[in-house]
């Protein structure tokens, strides 16, 4: 018999609680953790298959260097020496804009990001590319303008609402809220509540909805504008809320006057009466919305998000009970960047701003590398992501990465991206490391779990945080640490609060004498406390909690932690003592409006940069824009969410044995028209390229659409498994903030 360990899933942002049995240093069984206060014994089939993530056949166990077309093993000293030397030479010759970090994108562990970002900044660069900017630039940018900070996200207060509107979100398959399938089923069966789904197809969530609006693909912005116009024409808007909490409303009200509502709804292929009925519910019920990639990566991406937020504003749903609220957070998930400030960097070739919590969209990176500009990207450090299977236009990425002077990849496997690297550095897995995730997905409580190692790593594998620290040391970025600080760290030894606090006192006294040390603090902690704990990440979390924002400290008091000098240390110890995670804070739900950080202190609803786009949005214009090219008559939804795909984090196809995991799904009508049968191989062709896959004929897909899941096309044991959908996406098919339009890719199906 082995020993059961409490831990968490690392495969999506829900990080559901798991218990894993370990026998002879090997994970052998998995079950949901009933003691986890957030997931309460729920876990999906992905989490239950986490062992496939832990034990891939292509596991990296030592540093590798590319020599010609082969990789040879080298030791850590050589690897870090050569990487530091080359990076220093590139930045010295071409300037800091030549270097980019692509990371902090993991669903399971965020502490790597603190080190990657710090290394980037210490080298003088600001080019941080992330998955957040791949999918959510529009919503982050919009919320940054309307609520004051890009990291001021809003989430649905689903437990206190009467109506939940899932727009472009299939929560039964892609959860994005705790215990989503359970909650959605309960919600749809509650006679006093309404589950509304707006989705072109009858998804698993739409199938249980009380109201389903099967919108025509690509017309979301037009529908939202029509709904706003209906509400204003009928004077159903929440005028009291607008007058009290909204700034700039008079500047946008005219956008929706004399709008052809019926023409717009007809083009959306919806029934006018049902849309009006939903608008009435939105102005008489307590409701919240849950948008997802159908909105964020659909046509008019950022405009969709902005109009949706205007709709919510005039209905008065922001920062109120049962609406969309600003959750508590331990630390913000990134920084704020306002591109109107001339000091904010833009990309050199594409002039793209950092719209998603201070990060840049991956869709533009190939152009930034292949540019003729003397400040083009020449060195890229990739960590905790796999661009060649996760980001748009694999072909463009392959060409661009082949041209880099330096590509370094941290990973646990020889991923598709790692195969293009000059150096591949072996990481510990999430179950061999200390780590945490800072997702703010609950309200009013704030949840945190400190995941700990439950199996020992291969000898030469390190945390990504430790790897960054080694390279920063070689670059000369870490100051000489006094002996008294080192000694205080050594004294911590065992987990005792008083010794950690004593170390903290020594550290702060030294830093106070040289304030520049604060900017290098992750690396300083890694080389002191991190050395004692054999975890740079664990040391960094202690530092984060000790210096947490005042807002979090107040929330922590509501959760039962005294507001004292050692509050952060006590929370840190509580996380160690409670491996299942715990509530570390609680927002005051009565003053959610106080978390708005605009200059006016109100929701600033007017964004002038997109005014003309919204004014010009109408049925006549959209009718022309929606006409499909003759060569590509179908619409590819590139990145279908199912319970059988998990980006690129589970590579062994055995986890989906006997499942139709990666298919080309299309409607009965289209299959008949193209003379196709279930299980037949076809070629899917787009502007970007082509892929061959197996047909799945299903009533869940709307006529005219093709659905292919993401996360396949992986090379495993020398074989390619499934379709790489990003071979079919063009990185230039994006909106003005760089979000790729993956939910509207013109394509055709060719019979083989």
Secondary structure, DSSP 8 states (H G I E B T S, - for coil): --EEEEEE--SSTT--EEEEEESSSSEEEEEE-TT-TTTTT---HHHHTHHHHHT-TTB--S-EEEETTEEEE--HHHHHHHHHHHHHHHHHHH-GGGEEEE----SS--HHHHHHHHHHHHTT---EEEHHHHH-HHHHHHHHHHHSSTT---EE-GGG-SEEEEES--TTTS--STTHHHHHHHHHH-TT-EEEEE-SS--TTGGG-SEEE---TT-HHHHHHHHHHHHHHTT-S-HHHHHHHEESGGGTGGGGTT--HHHHHHHTT--HHHHHHHHHHHHHS-EEEEE-HHHHTSTTHHHHHHHHHHHHHHHT-BTSTTSEE----SS-SS----TTSTTS-B-TTT--B-TBTTBEEGGGHHHHHH--STT---EEEEES--HHHHSS-HHHHHHHHHH-SEEEEEESB--TTGGG-SEEEEB--TTSS-B-------SSEEEE--B---S---TT-B-HHHHHHHHHHHTT-S----HHHHHHHHHH-S--HHHHHHHHHHHHHHHHH-GGGGGGHHHHHHHTHHHHHT-HHHHHHHHHHHT--HHHHHHHHHTT---STTHHHHHHHHHHH-TT-EEEEE--GGGGGGG--SSSSSEE---GGGHHHHHT--HHHHHHHT---TT--EEEEEEE--TT--TTT---GGGGTTS--S-EEE-HHHHHHTT--TT-EEEEEESS-EEEEEEEE-TTS-TTEEEEESS--EEETTEEES--GGGS--TTSB-TT--B-TT-EEEEEEE-
